[in-house]
């Protein structure tokens, strides 16, 4: 094998490893939200919101970093930021509980909640920077098109593996959420995260990662303006905003729904079902890696969007009385249809990114920065869904998910077509 091929293989493995770490940090939000939500009902989705709001502020700076210092140094900087973010979340478990800061809705809020939220925000900066690196790099290493999508799906498979383990481990550590449950109960997850980031820093600092030639002719802002001339990118940016809201909102509200049933071990079962969703994503992404070289991204996206809408509608209309008994507790069958949606959402991230940057050439890196800004949808849309759930019930809130998936279906059928092929991209 040539040196170039060896270098590319190491780079692919490295990028896939980073892809896995992204979900490990991101998916701490829902189980941690159960803990904070018990003490402060209004704060159940705040950690997740802060994690994704970070994308809004860090998307463009991440693109600037990528262009100025390259993929490798951007990834290393992100890992250091991640260690700080996880350390802050751990600090919230041992400090600030007895320091009262203000009152929200009649509830006195202690300092430790704000320390946790700051940590979630900093972790959001970290995963935004990492996402800015891995997606264009894997797409580039695969040569774009279906092969580029195939590599993104391979990375996504590892992403889903850690996403499966995170809520499962958190559920086992917590068991049943009570007034005595705190962040101390899940501190092993935070230590694991910090250790993984530290080890990753050492590994990545020692491997060679090919750096694309960004060129010196245009600034990032000029490149962004150029990228936004493409209609299919603009529609894709909207699709990614909704998609991340779908990916995070479906298992998060599922976790809340089951945990709020209140029986012994309900938090563990909620975590297990959320983990099942992510495991279905793992299966879907792995399956996509086997067929992406032959079946077009557009066809895959159309199929999974249609099936996701069907599964969500079944979950909404299926009566709660249709249930199965788990350890003596009646659990509505609809939760399994919701978890099965992971099979459909599995390929959407890579598919939307792949379709949106097709034909962008030199504007790809700038487009990646724009994409990262819109990942804020993963915080805003689940937050909106949680508001709907509190007013109308968790299951009713899934109508929002149906609407967002319907837009993704529209993008797969119509919006992804590049109608601006006359724009020069080299």
Beta strands, then each sheet from edge to edge (+ up, - down):
strand 1: 100-104
strand 2: 107-110
strand 3: 323-326
strand 4: 329-332
sheet 1: 1+ 2-
sheet 2: 3+ 4-
end
